[in-house]
Structures are given as C-alpha cells and as structure tokens.
Amino acid sequence: MRVYGSSAIRNVAIVGHGAAGKTTLVDALAFVADSTKRHGTIPEGTTLTDCSPDEIERKHSISLDLAFAEWADTKINLLDAPGFLDFLGEATAALHSAAAAVVVLNATGGVEVGTEKVWEICDRLHLPRLLFVGQMDRERADFEPVFHDVRTHLSPKVVPVELPIGNGADFHGVVNLLTDETLTYRTRTKTGEYDTVPLPDDVKATYAKYRERLVESNFPAECFDGSSHDVDSNEMSFRMARIQAFRTVAPKAQPVLLEPLLDVTVWVPGETMGDVIGDPSARRGQILSTGQDGRLTRIKVIVPESEIYKYATTLHSITHGRGTFHQDPRGYAEAPPEVTARIAAEHRKDDGDEGSRRRGGPAIRRDMFGAWAESA
C-alpha cells in the first residue's frame, strides 16, 4: 500500500440505524476500490469490519471498526459505526473523528430512531454529510417514501443526486442527476459491473421531477423571440439556454463570494504567545482578545475556515506540543477579491477539463459515494 500525506487522507464516518446496511456498504466500497480482494457478507460472517466472534454470531456491529478505500489519489478511512442505540457512544466517537459522514438508510425502513440520533450529532458538529439508501433490491423497498421521510424528519434541504431505476426485485440501476449518466447493473456479478445506457422512457418523468428539485434553488429564465423545432427543442436545449443566460447575467450583477469563519480559542504557554499571535495574521485572522487562563495564555481569534488547514501541526511546532485550540463556526463574511478570483479561476479550469472529457477525453471518474447531498 502506498504512503499518503495528511492532506490526502480523509476520515468518513458511516453511520445510521442498526441493520441499515452500513457494514455491507463499507465492505463493498473497499472491494470496489481494490483495498480488499474478498467481498464479504453478513450471513457468512466474512465482512471486513464485523470480525469479532460476538459480531459474527449476532450479525451486527457492536464496536467501531476501520476499513479504507483508495480513490482518486486519496486514502479514505471508513469508520464503520454500530447503529443500535446501546452502542451510540461508538457512533459519536466516529463522528467526532470524521471530516464528513455517510448516513445509511434501509430502503424498507426509511428514517429510524438511530438515523435521527446520528443526524442530530452531525448537526451539532456541523459535519457535511450525504445519505445513502441501501437494500433497494429488498421486497417492499421504495425510494419515494424514503425520500419523503428524510425531508420530513431530517431536513427539507435534502435533494437527490442519484435515482434508482426500479424498486425491489426490479431494481437494476441508477441515474445520476449531476452527470446525466444512466447505469444499469449486470446480473449475477459480484464486482458491480454496469453498462452506461440512454435514459429509459419509464424513468424520464421521475428524472425530470427530481432534476428540477436539484436546480430550482441558484435561476429562472424566460425565453423571448425563440423558435420551436420538433426534434431539437427538448428539455436539455432549454436547460442549456438557462445556463448560458445565468453565465451572461451573473457577472453583471457583481455577485460576492461568502466564506465561512471560525471562532478559534488557543491556549499556549506565555513564552510562546508572541509567535502564536503572529500566525493568525498570516492566515487572514483577526485577534479578538488575550488573557490568562490558569497557567496558560488564552488567545481568541476569528479565522477563515479555509485558512485553518494544518493549523494543528503549526501550533504543535511553535509550542513544542504544549499548545491546544478549539474552533466553532461563527458565520460568513465576504471573501477578499484575490480569494474570489482564485476560486473563480479554479472553477473555470474545472469546467474546461470537464468539457474536454465529455468531448472524448478520459472517462469521468464516478464518486464512490453516489447518494444524496444536503444543499446549502
């Protein structure tokens, strides 16, 4: 296995109610990413993370365990947390250690008590998260009620990113609402082989409904003096016209980019305070106050979230391991022009790269976690 630097490592907590399919998902992700050669199952007691005798006998997780997947030059540590409420402390520990969470739901059960508990913890920790609906091939599995359940009991801001094709025994593929890719799974395979196919006719109405949900937030456009064509005038044509209209109008409205800010409290020995205070200034930070807190000096600052990256390493180096800090979300503020320009340039480059791939370049790499995302 290759060695990864800290910037290429991500901790992702896999959480949800008991028996939602978390361990099976972790095992499948590791298998598809080729970090394991065996695709285990719960009934056989051969999954990567349910490996203790008690877990194999009970057929559910009772402690936090770890697997990993290498994807897109990144090592993703998959923290497989138990779902039953007796072991909620294990899930809480996983979420405190993670940079993001995947909340797994059972397609026949929807939102359950364990789902609500881990969602509340994610809210308190301000963790980005997505939802993954598993067991779509089970009897009585139905995507629509689960989606309604999520928006009712977890967040009305949840929007679908992928749609299943079929429910229960008829489940055989997914449609990605971001890339417009339609994938159908091949039967009797263990490695998830699929074919890319045109959007099936019986899915088009559902696709159009959920696609509209996805885009109805960031722009309405009305067409004047346009002509209609029996073949060329389709939904995609009008969508592209709306996108072009937005790209034309938005710069003239002089939009601003908001960046998240953090309240950061730092505790350091007094003799290192001078060096520690100088660091936030280089991170576009603002010193709020300093004062004594027992034997240590307490420093309160406001720092843009994008600038706090690797601060723990820097603080450790300045204070020789004696300094600590705590951060909380504060709000948003307008990003400086140079930051806005840099981010805009990066997005323009990404758009160009995406266009070249669609015109015949390398195949688009699919995200390992195709599911739902919570919109801003």
N, C-alpha and C positions, 0 to 999 in steps of 0.2 A: 504494500500500500504506500502511495506517495505521501510525503510530509507536506502539510498545509500550514501556512502562516495564519496568525489570528484573524487577519482581515478576510480570509477565505473560509472561515468556519462559521456556521450558523446553528444555533440551538433552537429546535422547533418542538414544542410540546404537543403530543397527540392525546387529546382529552375528550371526554364525553361520558354518557351514562354507561353503566355496565352492560356488556354484551352488544354494544353498538357496532363493533367490528374494528376497534382500534388496533388490536394486536395483529389481526389479519391484514389490515392496511399497511402497517409498519413492515410486516413480513413481505408483502407484495412489492412495496417501494424498494426495499433493499434488494429483492430478487431482480426486479426490472433494471435497477441501477448496477447490477452485477457485483454488489458487495457481498452477496452470498450465492452459492451455487445450488441451494436447495430451497424449493418453495414449500414451506411447511404448512400444516393445517392444525386447527384447534382439536378436532376429534382424534387425530393421530398423535397429538402431543409433541409435534415437531417444529413449532414456531420458534423464531429466534429469541423472543423475549419472555414467553411463558415457559420457562425451562426448569423451574424448581419442581420437586415431586408433588408438593401441595397444589401448585398451579396446574400441573398436568392432570392431577386427579379431579380437581374442582372445575377445570375447563374455563377458568377466568383468571385475570391478573390479580395478585394480592400485594405486589410491591412495584415500585418504579424501576424500570429497566431501560437499557440503552441499546439502540442499533444505529447504524449510519448508512448513508447513501451518498455516493459521489456523483455530482450532477453539475454540468456547466462550469467546470473548474472550481467547484465549491464542495466542501465537505459539510453535509447536513446531518447533524446529530439528531436522531429521532428519539425523543423522550416518551416512551410508552407508559402512560399513567393508568392505574386502575380506575374503574368507573363507579364501582359500588360505594355508597356513602360511608361505609365502615373504613374505607381507605382514602377518604377525601384529603387527608394530610399529605399523601403521596402526590396527588394531582396538584395540590397547592405548591409543594416544593418544586415540581416540574415547571409550573408556570412562572415561579419566581426566578428560575434559572434560564428561561427561554426568551428569545427575541421576538417570537411570534407563536401563534397557536393554530392548530387544526382541530376544529370541533367536529367530531364524528357523530352522525345521526343514523339510526336504523330506519330504513325506508318504510318499515311497517309500524314503527312506534313513534316517529317524529320527535318532538321536544319532550324529554322526560325530566324527572327531578334532578338527576345528575347533570343533565345538559344545562339546566338553569343555574345550578351551583357553580359550575366551572365558568359559565358566561359572566356571572357576577364577579368572579375573581379576575377574569380578563378585563372587565370594565374598571375595576379598582386599580389594576396595574397598567391600564391604558395600553394593553397589548394589541397589536394588529392581529387579525385573525381571519380565517375563512372557514366555511362549513363544507363538510364532505358527506354526501349521502351514500351510504353503503348498502349492500344487500338488496340492490334493485332487482335481482332475479328471484327474490323470495315470493312466495304466494302472498297475495294481498298488498304487495309493495305498490306505492302510488306516489309519484313525485309531487303532484299538485297539492294534496292535503299537507304534506310535509312542508312545502314552501310557505303555505298559508300559516301553518303552525309557527314557523320560525318568525315570520313577520309580526305575528300576533303576540308571541310570548318572549321573543328575544330582542328584535329590533326591526322597526318598519323601514330602516335604511338598507336592509339586505336586498341585494339584487343577484339574479342568477348569472353565472358566467358560462356554465355548460348545462345543456339539457339532455336528459336521457331519451333514447329512441326506444319506445315501448316500456311496459311495466311488467313485473313478474316474470313468468316464463317467456314472455315476448320481448324482454329487454335484450337488445343486441347492439347498442352503440350509443354514441353521444354526439351532440352538435355544440361546437364552441362558438359562443356568441361574439367573441372578440376577433377571432381569426376567420370566421365563417367556414371552418373546416367541419366536415361530417365524417365521422369514423365509425365503421361497423366492424364488430369483432368477429374473428373467425372462430368457428365452432371446434370443440374438442382440442383446444390448445391450452397450455399452462403458462405460456410466457406472454400472453396478452397481444398476440399478433392481430393486426387490424388492417382494413383497407380504407383508403380515402375515396369517398363516393360523392356524387351530387346529392343535394338536399332532397330527401324523399318527399313526394307530394303530400303524404298524410301528416307530415311534420311541419309543413310550411306555415300553416295558420298559427300554430303554437310558437314557432320560431319568431314570427313577426310580432306577436304579442309580447314576448319576453325581451326581444331585441329593443322594442320601443321603451320598455321599462329601463333598460340599461342606459339608453341615451337621453331619456326625457329630462334629465336634470338640467349640463354645462351649457339647447339653442334652437327655436322655431324659425323657419324661413318660408316665405311665401313667394311663389314663382309668378312673374308677370311676363306677358308677351312671349310665352313659351308655346311650342307646338307639340302635338302628341303623335306618337308613332306606334303602330300596333305591336311591333316587335321590340323596339329599342326603349320604349317608355315603360320601364319597370321600376320596382321598388328601389333597386340598387342605384339606378340613374338619379332618382330624386334624392337619395341619401347622399350621393357624391356631390350633387348640386348644393345641398345644405352644408356639407363640409367645406366646400370651396367658398361659399358665402361667408361662413364664420371666419375662415382664414383671411378673407379680404377685409371684413368689418372689424374684427377684434383688435388689430394693431391701431386702428384709427381711434378706438375708444380709450387708448392709453391705459390698458389694464395693469394692475400691480400684482406682484407675487408675494404672498404671505408665507413666512417661515415660522415654525414652532419654536417657542422659547422655553427654557427650563429655569426654575429656581434651584440653584445649587448651593448647598451648605458644605463647607470644607473645614475639617478640624486638623490642625497641624501644630507641631512644636513651635514655640515662639521664635527660635533662632532661624527657622526656615521660612517665616512669614513673608519676608521681602521677595524671595524667589518665587513663592507660590502666588503672591499677588500679581507679579508681572506676567504670569502665564495667561490668565483670562483676557488680558488686554490683547494678546496676540490672537485670541480666539473670538474677537469682536464682543467680549464680555463687558459687563458694567458692574463695578464694585458697589454694593449697597451698604455694607457695614462690616466692621470688625469689632471683636470683643473677646474677653476672656471667658472660657467655659471650663472651669476646673484648672487642670494643669495645661490645657491646650488653648490655642487661639482659634476662635471661630470666625470664618470669613463667609459672608453671604454675597453671592453674585448672581446676575442674570446672564445666561449664555445661550446663543442659538443652538438648537439640538444638533444641527449638522456639524458643529464645531467641537462637540464633547467627545467625539470619537477618539479612542485611545487615551483619554484623559487619565484613566486609572493607572496606566503604565507610566505616564509622565509624572503624576503625583507620587507614585511609588519611587521613582528615580530621584525626584527632588528631595523627598523627605526620608529617603533610605527605608521605605516601608512603614514609616510611623504615621503617615497621613491617611485620613479616610474622608469620604464625601458621600453625600446623599442628594438625590435630584428628584424634583417633582415638576409636572407640567405647569406652565404659567399661563400660556395663551399664545397669541400670534402677533407678529409685527411685520411691517413692510420690509422686504429684503432689500439690501443695498443694490444700486444699479449694476455693479460689477458681478454680484451673485446672480441676479436675474439674467444678465447677458450670458453668463457661463452656462446656466441651466438651459436657457433657450437654445444655445449653440449645441449642447449635448442632445437635446430632443430633435433638433433639425438633423443632426448626424444619424440618430436612431431611425428617423423617418426615411432618410436616404438609404440606409442599409436595408431597412425592411422592404423598400421599393425594389432594390436590386435583387433581393432574394426572391420576391414574388415574380420578377421578370426572368427567372431562370437560374438564380444563384443557388447556394447551398440550401438544403431543405430547412424550413423553420423548425427550430427546436421547441418541442412542446414542454410546457411547465409540468413538473411532476405532480403538482397539487391542483389539477383542474377541478374546480368546485364552485363555491360561491364566495364572493368577497363583499365586505361591508363598505358601502360607498361613503364618501365624506359628506 
